[in-house]
Amino acid sequence: YSPIASRSPLSPGWPSDSGLPLTLLLLAHMTARVSRSWAMCRLGSMSTLIGLGIAIACLSSASVVVSAFQTPHLGAKGHRLATHKVSRTSLCLQQQRRVVQGSHAPSGGTTQRYVSGSSAIDLGDGDGPPDTSQPGPSFLTTLWRFTRPHTLIGSAIAIPSIFLLASPTYASFFEARSLASLLYAAVPSLLMNLYITGLNQITDVEIDKINKPELPIAKGDLKPSTATAVVLIALAISLAMSVISPSFSTQGLQVALWGSFVLGTMYSLPPFRMKRHPLLAAFCIVAVRGTIINAGFYSHALSSAFGASNGVVDCLMNDWKCKLSSLFFGVFGIVIALMKDVPDAAGDRTFNIRSFSVRVGQKRVFGMMKNLLTALFGGVGVALLQLSAMSPTSIATIRRATVGLGCLGASWSVYSEARNVDAENSKQVYNYYMHLWTLFYLSYLVMPLVK
């Protein structure tokens, strides 16, 4: 991993006015307040998880702040120029370069563009820096890009779908208490999503300059210090909401938020940095996207909205709807976890991130994940068609048969869309990866129809 991210604040050259002591003091105060709130809630069965979460926060907070404040605060234009100078050297060594002749260069000169995937950095004719006269994007636009919208949308769709799956009847989902519980769960979960994806960008700036140069920190549109403040505020609000409400701070919500926090932190930050190890990285994503989100919010819905008292483990063991949804999205999570590394192989290889795509090759991983998801949709489609024949009502038969046919269509889509994709072409693989996210959204949208 990047040596900048692991540098000690006592290292030579550490800026004395970086504000690190104040930031750590505020974070320590926040974790202490959460600990006291937790004790007041008498959540004995969850004490181990909360203790682990606080310990990880204390051990790892310095790393994220160090990585943020190591970047000079040059302003928007200055940051772009600094990024340009770094990229001008590193991209020559690490990426394929194509020189494009252009008649638009001043005085008939040559315009050089370093091209990687869909991105290009204009170097002009070598006589000066690139043009930065154009105004930058607004803060809200940058913040939206910083959230990694495709993951945020996935969480926003998943929670209502899980609530609807858990509801005793479709009508009970629209009752006032159910909608209030849903809203209370959605806010901290989206903030936790922001924390996890933002933290990963803060710790992967140099890798993202190769793999995803359009991201706001890598591009210079967002200061690392500002990004750090955003993710810490999002984390503080999310964890606080998991414990402060007597009615809605259920065990299921706590498992979903604190479990995501623990694994999301261990995925990105030293000394854990699980993303360096492919099995551990896949485990983090599968656990969050499969078990933690589905079982956690399912239990929360039953406890806070529908009058049941089912714990997370009880839901996983005894409720077939929770069990099967967690299994389906757990397998889907494996595909997302491994497929997302296929277009990132160049940067991961440069920075010694030993993903499966780096270890066994992009083509092999792409093919295995395509086949796995094709089989998953195909198997579920056939099972639902068989189940529809045994449904107690004609309406249930129609619903399950429709979803079953949709799953067969999704299976064909996964297979057919992959036929023209070159696994070593980052742009093509990324477009295919986003197609899989579309199927992920649709899977959550239709999931309540099978109950």
C-alpha positions as CSV (number, residue, x, y, z in Angstrom):
1,Y,0.0,0.0,0.0
2,S,1.0,3.6,-0.4
3,P,3.8,4.6,2.1
4,I,2.1,8.0,2.4
5,A,-1.0,6.4,4.0
6,S,1.1,4.5,6.6
7,R,3.5,7.3,7.5
8,S,3.6,8.2,11.2
9,P,2.6,11.7,12.3
10,L,6.0,11.7,14.1
11,S,7.9,11.2,10.9
12,P,10.3,14.0,9.7
13,G,8.6,16.5,7.6
14,W,5.2,16.1,9.2
15,P,3.4,19.5,9.0
16,S,3.1,20.9,12.5
17,D,0.1,22.9,11.6
18,S,-1.9,20.1,10.1
19,G,-4.6,20.0,12.8
20,L,-4.0,16.3,13.5
21,P,-4.2,16.5,17.3
22,L,-7.6,18.4,17.1
23,T,-9.0,15.9,14.7
24,L,-8.0,12.9,16.7
25,L,-9.3,14.6,19.9
26,L,-12.7,15.1,18.2
27,L,-12.8,11.5,17.0
28,A,-11.9,10.2,20.4
29,H,-14.6,12.3,22.0
30,M,-17.1,11.0,19.5
31,T,-16.2,7.4,20.1
32,A,-16.4,7.9,23.9
33,R,-19.9,9.4,23.5
34,V,-21.0,6.5,21.4
35,S,-19.7,4.1,23.9
36,R,-21.6,5.7,26.8
37,S,-24.8,5.7,24.6
38,W,-24.3,2.1,23.8
39,A,-24.0,1.2,27.5
40,M,-27.2,3.1,28.3
41,C,-29.0,1.1,25.6
42,R,-28.1,-2.2,27.4
43,L,-27.2,-4.1,24.2
44,G,-25.2,-6.8,25.9
45,S,-25.2,-9.2,23.0
46,M,-23.6,-6.6,20.8
47,S,-20.9,-5.4,23.2
48,T,-18.2,-7.3,21.4
49,L,-19.0,-5.8,18.0
50,I,-19.1,-2.2,19.4
51,G,-15.9,-2.7,21.3
52,L,-14.2,-3.9,18.2
53,G,-15.6,-1.0,16.2
54,I,-14.3,1.6,18.6
55,A,-10.9,-0.1,18.8
56,I,-10.6,0.0,15.0
57,A,-11.7,3.6,14.9
58,C,-9.0,4.6,17.4
59,L,-6.3,2.5,15.8
60,S,-7.0,3.6,12.2
61,S,-8.2,7.2,12.5
62,A,-4.6,8.5,12.4
63,S,-4.0,6.8,9.1
64,V,-6.9,8.5,7.3
65,V,-6.0,11.9,8.7
66,V,-2.4,11.4,7.8
67,S,-3.1,10.5,4.3
68,A,-5.4,13.5,3.9
69,F,-3.1,16.2,5.4
70,Q,0.0,14.9,3.6
71,T,-1.4,16.4,0.4
72,P,-0.5,20.1,0.2
73,H,-3.5,22.5,0.2
74,L,-2.8,24.2,-3.1
75,G,-6.4,25.2,-4.0
76,A,-8.4,23.8,-6.9
77,K,-6.1,25.1,-9.7
78,G,-2.9,24.4,-7.9
79,H,-4.0,20.9,-7.0
80,R,-4.7,20.2,-10.7
81,L,-1.3,21.5,-11.7
82,A,0.4,19.3,-9.0
83,T,-1.6,16.3,-10.2
84,H,-0.6,17.1,-13.8
85,K,3.1,17.1,-12.9
86,V,2.9,13.8,-11.1
87,S,0.8,12.2,-13.8
88,R,3.1,13.4,-16.5
89,T,5.9,11.3,-15.2
90,S,4.0,8.3,-13.7
91,L,1.7,7.8,-16.7
92,C,4.7,7.6,-19.0
93,L,6.1,4.7,-17.0
94,Q,2.9,2.9,-15.9
95,Q,0.4,3.3,-18.8
96,Q,0.3,2.9,-22.5
97,R,0.9,6.3,-24.2
98,R,-0.5,7.4,-27.4
99,V,0.6,10.6,-29.1
100,V,-2.1,12.3,-31.1
101,Q,-1.1,14.9,-33.6
102,G,-3.4,17.9,-33.6
103,S,-3.6,20.9,-35.8
104,H,-5.1,23.0,-32.9
105,A,-1.8,23.4,-31.1
106,P,-0.4,26.9,-31.0
107,S,1.9,28.0,-33.8
108,G,1.4,24.7,-35.6
109,G,2.9,22.8,-32.7
110,T,2.1,19.3,-31.6
111,T,-0.4,18.5,-28.9
112,Q,0.4,15.4,-26.8
113,R,-2.3,13.5,-24.9
114,Y,-1.5,10.6,-22.6
115,V,-4.4,8.2,-23.1
116,S,-5.6,5.5,-20.6
117,G,-9.0,4.0,-21.1
118,S,-11.5,6.8,-21.4
119,S,-9.3,9.5,-19.8
120,A,-6.7,11.8,-21.4
121,I,-4.4,14.5,-19.9
122,D,-3.7,17.4,-22.3
123,L,0.0,18.3,-22.1
124,G,-0.1,21.1,-24.6
125,D,3.1,21.6,-26.7
126,G,5.4,21.4,-23.7
127,D,5.8,25.1,-23.3
128,G,3.4,25.6,-20.4
129,P,0.9,24.0,-18.1
130,P,-2.5,22.8,-19.2
131,D,-5.4,25.3,-19.4
132,T,-7.1,25.5,-16.0
133,S,-9.2,28.7,-16.8
134,Q,-12.5,26.8,-16.9
135,P,-14.4,26.9,-13.6
136,G,-14.4,23.7,-11.6
137,P,-17.6,21.7,-10.7
138,S,-19.7,22.8,-7.8
139,F,-19.2,21.3,-4.4
140,L,-22.5,19.5,-4.5
141,T,-21.7,17.9,-7.8
142,T,-18.3,16.9,-6.6
143,L,-19.8,15.5,-3.4
144,W,-22.2,13.4,-5.4
145,R,-19.4,12.0,-7.5
146,F,-17.5,11.3,-4.2
147,T,-20.4,9.1,-3.0
148,R,-19.8,6.6,-5.8
149,P,-23.5,7.0,-6.9
150,H,-23.9,3.4,-8.2
151,T,-23.2,2.0,-4.7
152,L,-25.4,4.7,-3.0
153,I,-28.3,3.9,-5.4
154,G,-27.9,0.2,-4.6
155,S,-28.3,0.8,-0.9
156,A,-31.2,3.2,-1.4
157,I,-33.1,0.5,-3.4
158,A,-32.1,-2.4,-1.1
159,I,-33.5,-1.1,2.2
160,P,-37.2,-0.5,1.0
161,S,-37.1,-3.8,-0.8
162,I,-36.0,-5.7,2.3
163,F,-38.7,-3.9,4.3
164,L,-41.3,-4.9,1.8
165,L,-40.0,-8.5,1.9
166,A,-40.3,-8.6,5.7
167,S,-43.7,-7.1,5.9
168,P,-46.6,-9.5,6.8
169,T,-48.7,-8.0,4.0
170,Y,-48.0,-5.6,1.2
171,A,-50.4,-3.1,2.8
172,S,-48.6,-3.1,6.1
173,F,-45.5,-1.7,4.4
174,F,-47.3,1.6,3.8
175,E,-48.4,2.1,7.5
176,A,-47.0,5.1,9.2
177,R,-44.7,3.2,11.7
178,S,-43.2,1.1,8.9
179,L,-42.4,4.2,6.7
180,A,-40.9,6.0,9.8
181,S,-38.7,3.0,10.6
182,L,-37.7,2.8,7.0
183,L,-36.7,6.4,6.8
184,Y,-34.8,6.2,10.1
185,A,-32.8,3.2,8.8
186,A,-32.2,4.7,5.3
187,V,-30.4,7.9,6.5
188,P,-27.6,6.3,8.6
189,S,-27.2,3.5,6.1
190,L,-26.6,6.0,3.2
191,L,-24.2,7.9,5.4
192,M,-22.3,4.7,6.2
193,N,-22.1,4.0,2.5
194,L,-20.6,7.4,2.0
195,Y,-18.1,6.7,4.8
196,I,-17.0,3.4,3.3
197,T,-16.6,4.5,-0.4
198,G,-15.1,7.9,0.7
199,L,-12.6,6.2,2.9
200,N,-11.5,4.0,0.1
201,Q,-10.9,7.0,-2.2
202,I,-8.9,8.8,0.5
203,T,-6.5,5.9,0.9
204,D,-6.3,5.0,-2.8
205,V,-5.5,8.4,-4.3
206,E,-2.3,7.3,-6.1
207,I,-3.9,4.1,-7.4
208,D,-7.0,6.0,-8.6
209,K,-4.8,8.3,-10.6
210,I,-4.2,5.2,-12.8
211,N,-7.4,3.2,-12.4
212,K,-10.0,5.9,-12.0
213,P,-8.6,9.3,-12.7
214,E,-12.1,10.8,-13.0
215,L,-12.7,10.4,-9.2
216,P,-12.8,13.8,-7.5
217,I,-9.7,13.4,-5.2
218,A,-7.6,11.9,-7.9
219,K,-8.7,14.6,-10.4
220,G,-8.1,17.4,-7.9
221,D,-11.7,18.6,-7.6
222,L,-11.8,17.7,-3.9
223,K,-9.1,18.2,-1.2
224,P,-8.2,15.1,0.8
225,S,-8.7,17.2,4.0
226,T,-12.3,18.1,2.9
227,A,-13.0,14.5,2.0
228,T,-11.7,13.4,5.4
229,A,-14.1,15.8,7.2
230,V,-17.0,14.6,5.1
231,V,-16.4,10.9,5.9
232,L,-15.9,11.5,9.6
233,I,-19.1,13.5,9.9
234,A,-21.0,10.9,8.0
235,L,-19.6,8.2,10.3
236,A,-20.4,10.0,13.5
237,I,-24.0,10.7,12.5
238,S,-24.5,7.1,11.2
239,L,-23.2,5.4,14.4
240,A,-25.0,7.9,16.7
241,M,-28.3,7.1,15.0
242,S,-27.7,3.4,15.6
243,V,-28.0,3.8,19.3
244,I,-29.9,7.0,20.3
245,S,-33.5,6.0,19.4
246,P,-35.4,3.8,21.9
247,S,-37.8,2.7,19.2
248,F,-35.8,2.5,16.1
249,S,-32.2,1.7,17.2
250,T,-32.7,-2.1,17.0
251,Q,-30.2,-4.9,17.1
252,G,-30.7,-5.4,13.4
253,L,-29.9,-1.8,12.6
254,Q,-26.8,-1.9,14.8
255,V,-25.5,-5.1,13.2
256,A,-26.0,-3.5,9.7
257,L,-24.3,-0.2,10.6
258,W,-21.5,-1.4,12.9
259,G,-20.8,-4.5,10.9
260,S,-20.4,-2.4,7.8
261,F,-18.3,0.1,9.6
262,V,-15.9,-2.5,11.0
263,L,-15.4,-4.4,7.7
264,G,-15.4,-1.2,5.6
265,T,-12.6,0.3,7.7
266,M,-10.6,-2.9,7.8
267,Y,-10.9,-3.1,4.0
268,S,-9.2,0.2,3.3
269,L,-7.1,1.3,6.2
270,P,-3.7,0.2,7.6
271,P,-2.8,-1.8,9.5
272,F,-5.5,-4.1,8.2
273,R,-5.8,-3.0,4.6
274,M,-7.7,-6.2,3.6
275,K,-8.0,-5.1,0.0
276,R,-4.3,-6.3,-0.4
277,H,-5.5,-9.9,0.1
278,P,-8.1,-11.1,-2.5
279,L,-9.9,-13.6,-0.2
280,L,-10.2,-11.1,2.6
281,A,-11.3,-8.3,0.2
282,A,-14.0,-10.6,-1.3
283,F,-15.1,-11.6,2.2
284,C,-15.6,-8.0,3.2
285,I,-17.8,-7.1,0.2
286,V,-19.7,-10.4,0.3
287,A,-20.4,-10.1,4.1
288,V,-21.7,-6.6,3.8
289,R,-23.6,-6.9,0.5
290,G,-24.9,-10.4,1.5
291,T,-25.4,-11.2,5.2
292,I,-25.0,-7.9,7.0
293,I,-27.3,-5.7,4.9
294,N,-30.0,-8.3,4.1
295,A,-30.2,-10.0,7.5
296,G,-29.6,-6.8,9.5
297,F,-32.3,-4.7,7.8
298,Y,-34.7,-7.6,7.7
299,S,-34.4,-8.1,11.5
300,H,-34.7,-4.3,11.9
301,A,-37.9,-4.2,9.9
302,L,-39.5,-7.0,11.9
303,S,-38.5,-5.5,15.3
304,S,-39.2,-1.8,14.7
305,A,-42.1,-1.8,12.2
306,F,-44.0,-5.1,12.4
307,G,-44.0,-6.0,16.1
308,A,-41.8,-9.1,16.0
309,S,-38.6,-9.6,18.1
310,N,-36.5,-11.6,15.8
311,G,-32.7,-11.2,16.1
312,V,-30.4,-11.3,13.2
313,V,-29.2,-14.9,13.7
314,D,-32.8,-16.0,14.3
315,C,-33.8,-14.5,10.9
316,L,-30.9,-16.2,9.1
317,M,-31.6,-19.6,10.6
318,N,-35.4,-19.7,10.7
319,D,-36.9,-17.3,8.1
320,W,-36.7,-18.7,4.6
321,K,-37.1,-15.2,2.9
322,C,-34.2,-13.7,4.9
323,K,-32.0,-16.8,4.3
324,L,-32.6,-17.1,0.6
325,S,-32.2,-13.3,-0.1
326,S,-28.9,-13.3,1.9
327,L,-27.7,-16.3,-0.1
328,F,-28.6,-14.8,-3.5
329,F,-27.1,-11.4,-2.8
330,G,-24.1,-13.0,-1.1
331,V,-23.3,-14.8,-4.4
332,F,-24.0,-11.7,-6.4
333,G,-21.6,-9.9,-4.0
334,I,-18.9,-12.3,-4.9
335,V,-19.3,-11.4,-8.6
336,I,-19.3,-7.6,-7.8
337,A,-16.3,-8.0,-5.5
338,L,-14.1,-9.8,-8.1
339,M,-15.4,-8.2,-11.3
340,K,-14.7,-4.7,-10.0
341,D,-11.0,-5.5,-9.9
342,V,-10.7,-6.7,-13.5
343,P,-10.5,-3.1,-15.0
344,D,-8.2,-2.0,-12.1
345,A,-5.5,-4.6,-12.7
346,A,-2.9,-2.0,-14.0
347,G,-3.0,0.2,-10.9
348,D,-3.3,-2.7,-8.5
349,R,-0.3,-4.4,-10.1
350,T,1.7,-1.1,-9.8
351,F,0.9,-0.7,-6.1
352,N,1.2,-4.4,-5.2
353,I,-2.5,-4.9,-4.6
354,R,-2.6,-8.7,-5.2
355,S,-6.2,-9.0,-6.4
356,F,-7.4,-12.1,-8.2
357,S,-7.2,-10.3,-11.5
358,V,-3.5,-9.6,-10.8
359,R,-2.8,-13.2,-9.6
360,V,-4.7,-15.3,-12.1
361,G,-5.3,-12.9,-15.0
362,Q,-8.2,-10.6,-16.0
363,K,-9.6,-12.9,-18.7
364,R,-9.9,-15.9,-16.3
365,V,-11.6,-13.9,-13.5
366,F,-13.9,-12.2,-16.0
367,G,-15.0,-15.5,-17.5
368,M,-15.5,-17.2,-14.1
369,M,-17.7,-14.3,-12.7
370,K,-19.7,-14.2,-15.9
371,N,-20.4,-17.9,-15.7
372,L,-21.2,-17.7,-12.0
373,L,-23.8,-15.0,-12.4
374,T,-25.3,-16.6,-15.4
375,A,-25.8,-19.8,-13.4
376,L,-27.1,-17.9,-10.4
377,F,-29.9,-16.2,-12.4
378,G,-30.6,-19.3,-14.4
379,G,-30.9,-21.5,-11.3
380,V,-33.1,-19.0,-9.5
381,G,-35.3,-18.5,-12.6
382,V,-36.0,-22.3,-12.9
383,A,-36.6,-22.6,-9.2
384,L,-39.2,-19.8,-9.2
385,L,-41.0,-21.3,-12.2
386,Q,-41.3,-24.6,-10.3
387,L,-42.4,-22.8,-7.1
388,S,-45.0,-20.8,-9.0
389,A,-46.8,-24.1,-9.8
390,M,-47.2,-24.8,-6.1
391,S,-48.3,-21.3,-5.1
392,P,-51.5,-21.1,-2.9
393,T,-53.1,-18.4,-5.0
394,S,-53.3,-17.4,-8.6
395,I,-51.8,-14.0,-7.9
396,A,-48.8,-15.6,-6.2
397,T,-48.4,-17.9,-9.2
398,I,-48.3,-15.0,-11.6
399,R,-45.9,-13.0,-9.5
400,R,-43.4,-15.8,-9.0
401,A,-43.6,-16.9,-12.6
402,T,-43.0,-13.4,-13.8
403,V,-39.9,-13.0,-11.7
404,G,-38.7,-16.4,-12.7
405,L,-38.9,-15.5,-16.4
406,G,-37.2,-12.2,-15.6
407,C,-34.3,-14.1,-14.0
408,L,-33.9,-16.3,-17.1
409,G,-33.8,-13.1,-19.1
410,A,-31.2,-11.7,-16.8
411,S,-29.1,-14.9,-17.1
412,W,-29.2,-14.5,-20.9
413,S,-28.3,-10.8,-20.6
414,V,-25.2,-11.5,-18.4
415,Y,-24.0,-14.1,-21.0
416,S,-24.8,-12.2,-24.2
417,E,-23.5,-8.8,-23.0
418,A,-20.1,-10.4,-22.2
419,R,-19.5,-11.8,-25.7
420,N,-18.1,-8.6,-27.2
421,V,-16.1,-7.6,-24.1
422,D,-12.3,-7.7,-24.1
423,A,-11.4,-8.6,-20.5
424,E,-8.2,-6.5,-20.9
425,N,-9.9,-3.4,-22.1
426,S,-10.7,-1.4,-19.0
427,K,-13.4,0.7,-20.5
428,Q,-15.3,-2.2,-21.9
429,V,-15.1,-4.2,-18.7
430,Y,-16.2,-1.2,-16.6
431,N,-19.3,-0.7,-18.9
432,Y,-20.1,-4.4,-18.4
433,Y,-19.6,-4.1,-14.7
434,M,-22.1,-1.2,-14.5
435,H,-24.5,-3.4,-16.5
436,L,-24.2,-5.9,-13.7
437,W,-25.1,-3.2,-11.2
438,T,-28.3,-2.5,-13.2
439,L,-29.2,-6.1,-12.8
440,F,-28.4,-5.8,-9.1
441,Y,-30.9,-2.9,-8.7
442,L,-33.6,-4.8,-10.6
443,S,-33.0,-7.9,-8.5
444,Y,-33.9,-5.9,-5.3
445,L,-36.8,-4.2,-7.0
446,V,-38.5,-7.6,-7.9
447,M,-37.4,-9.5,-4.8
448,P,-40.5,-8.7,-2.7
449,L,-42.8,-10.2,-5.4
450,V,-41.6,-13.8,-4.7
451,K,-42.9,-14.0,-1.1
